[in-house]
Amino acid sequence: MTKIPNKKPLYDLEERTFQFAKAVRLFVKTLPKTIANSEDIKQVIRASGSVGANYREANESLSKKDFLMRVKHRGPKGQVFQN
């Protein structure tokens, strides 16, 4: 969190999502290496990284409306989920 004098504090979500992805990778290293876990571990690692990627893409948007459109989550068959 960054504070700017006379303004609301800024929450550095880009840094926080990066730290989240790193923490997930450290956590999965502690899990047992079994056949059942291998695909789940891969998926969790991909998902943890995509949180930050989606935020960065949305943050580069041009307007508030564009930002909200990019923040929406799309499911596997294109359905849109509002966060």
C-alpha positions as YAML, in Angstrom:
chain: A
units: angstrom
residues:
- id: 1
  name: MET
  ca: [0.00, 0.00, 0.00]
- id: 2
  name: THR
  ca: [1.35, 3.41, -0.96]
- id: 3
  name: LYS
  ca: [0.24, 6.61, 0.73]
- id: 4
  name: ILE
  ca: [0.14, 9.90, -1.10]
- id: 5
  name: PRO
  ca: [-0.26, 13.04, 1.05]
- id: 6
  name: ASN
  ca: [-3.89, 14.23, 1.25]
- id: 7
  name: LYS
  ca: [-5.14, 11.33, -0.89]
- id: 8
  name: LYS
  ca: [-6.59, 7.91, -0.30]
- id: 9
  name: PRO
  ca: [-4.03, 5.12, 0.04]
- id: 10
  name: LEU
  ca: [-3.22, 3.27, -3.17]
- id: 11
  name: TYR
  ca: [-3.29, -0.51, -3.08]
- id: 12
  name: ASP
  ca: [-0.68, -1.88, -5.43]
- id: 13
  name: LEU
  ca: [-2.72, -4.79, -6.78]
- id: 14
  name: GLU
  ca: [-0.14, -5.54, -9.46]
- id: 15
  name: GLU
  ca: [2.50, -6.21, -6.79]
- id: 16
  name: ARG
  ca: [0.03, -8.07, -4.57]
- id: 17
  name: THR
  ca: [-1.06, -10.39, -7.40]
- id: 18
  name: PHE
  ca: [2.62, -11.07, -8.19]
- id: 19
  name: GLN
  ca: [3.29, -11.93, -4.55]
- id: 20
  name: PHE
  ca: [0.19, -14.16, -4.55]
- id: 21
  name: ALA
  ca: [1.49, -16.12, -7.55]
- id: 22
  name: LYS
  ca: [4.88, -16.52, -5.85]
- id: 23
  name: ALA
  ca: [3.22, -17.70, -2.63]
- id: 24
  name: VAL
  ca: [1.15, -20.27, -4.52]
- id: 25
  name: ARG
  ca: [4.29, -21.64, -6.19]
- id: 26
  name: LEU
  ca: [6.01, -21.95, -2.81]
- id: 27
  name: PHE
  ca: [2.93, -23.69, -1.39]
- id: 28
  name: VAL
  ca: [2.63, -26.28, -4.16]
- id: 29
  name: LYS
  ca: [6.27, -27.25, -3.61]
- id: 30
  name: THR
  ca: [5.20, -28.50, -0.16]
- id: 31
  name: LEU
  ca: [2.49, -30.80, -1.59]
- id: 32
  name: PRO
  ca: [3.23, -34.48, -2.14]
- id: 33
  name: LYS
  ca: [4.13, -35.38, -5.73]
- id: 34
  name: THR
  ca: [1.42, -37.88, -6.65]
- id: 35
  name: ILE
  ca: [-0.26, -38.70, -9.92]
- id: 36
  name: ALA
  ca: [-3.53, -37.36, -8.53]
- id: 37
  name: ASN
  ca: [-1.94, -34.02, -7.56]
- id: 38
  name: SER
  ca: [0.13, -33.34, -10.66]
- id: 39
  name: GLU
  ca: [-2.63, -31.92, -12.91]
- id: 40
  name: ASP
  ca: [-4.25, -30.03, -10.04]
- id: 41
  name: ILE
  ca: [-0.92, -28.42, -9.15]
- id: 42
  name: LYS
  ca: [-0.36, -27.34, -12.76]
- id: 43
  name: GLN
  ca: [-3.84, -25.80, -12.90]
- id: 44
  name: VAL
  ca: [-3.44, -23.94, -9.60]
- id: 45
  name: ILE
  ca: [-0.12, -22.47, -10.76]
- id: 46
  name: ARG
  ca: [-1.64, -21.32, -14.08]
- id: 47
  name: ALA
  ca: [-4.66, -19.83, -12.32]
- id: 48
  name: SER
  ca: [-2.56, -17.96, -9.76]
- id: 49
  name: GLY
  ca: [-0.55, -16.30, -12.52]
- id: 50
  name: SER
  ca: [-3.59, -15.39, -14.59]
- id: 51
  name: VAL
  ca: [-5.01, -13.27, -11.75]
- id: 52
  name: GLY
  ca: [-2.17, -10.79, -12.15]
- id: 53
  name: ALA
  ca: [-2.20, -10.96, -15.93]
- id: 54
  name: ASN
  ca: [-5.92, -10.20, -16.04]
- id: 55
  name: TYR
  ca: [-5.50, -7.28, -13.64]
- id: 56
  name: ARG
  ca: [-2.62, -5.78, -15.64]
- id: 57
  name: GLU
  ca: [-4.61, -6.08, -18.87]
- id: 58
  name: ALA
  ca: [-7.65, -4.44, -17.28]
- id: 59
  name: ASN
  ca: [-5.52, -1.73, -15.71]
- id: 60
  name: GLU
  ca: [-4.20, -0.71, -19.14]
- id: 61
  name: SER
  ca: [-7.74, 0.04, -20.30]
- id: 62
  name: LEU
  ca: [-8.71, 3.42, -21.69]
- id: 63
  name: SER
  ca: [-11.79, 4.27, -19.65]
- id: 64
  name: LYS
  ca: [-13.74, 3.13, -16.59]
- id: 65
  name: LYS
  ca: [-16.25, 1.35, -18.85]
- id: 66
  name: ASP
  ca: [-13.38, -0.39, -20.66]
- id: 67
  name: PHE
  ca: [-11.84, -1.36, -17.30]
- id: 68
  name: LEU
  ca: [-15.10, -2.91, -16.08]
- id: 69
  name: MET
  ca: [-15.50, -4.82, -19.33]
- id: 70
  name: ARG
  ca: [-11.99, -6.26, -19.03]
- id: 71
  name: VAL
  ca: [-12.37, -7.20, -15.37]
- id: 72
  name: LYS
  ca: [-15.29, -9.50, -16.15]
- id: 73
  name: HIS
  ca: [-14.32, -13.14, -15.95]
- id: 74
  name: ARG
  ca: [-15.07, -15.39, -18.87]
- id: 75
  name: GLY
  ca: [-15.72, -19.07, -18.25]
- id: 76
  name: PRO
  ca: [-14.57, -21.98, -20.38]
- id: 77
  name: LYS
  ca: [-17.44, -21.69, -22.85]
- id: 78
  name: GLY
  ca: [-17.43, -17.90, -23.11]
- id: 79
  name: GLN
  ca: [-20.01, -17.23, -20.41]
- id: 80
  name: VAL
  ca: [-19.33, -14.00, -18.52]
- id: 81
  name: PHE
  ca: [-19.16, -13.87, -14.73]
- id: 82
  name: GLN
  ca: [-19.26, -10.49, -12.97]
- id: 83
  name: ASN
  ca: [-16.64, -10.17, -10.19]
...
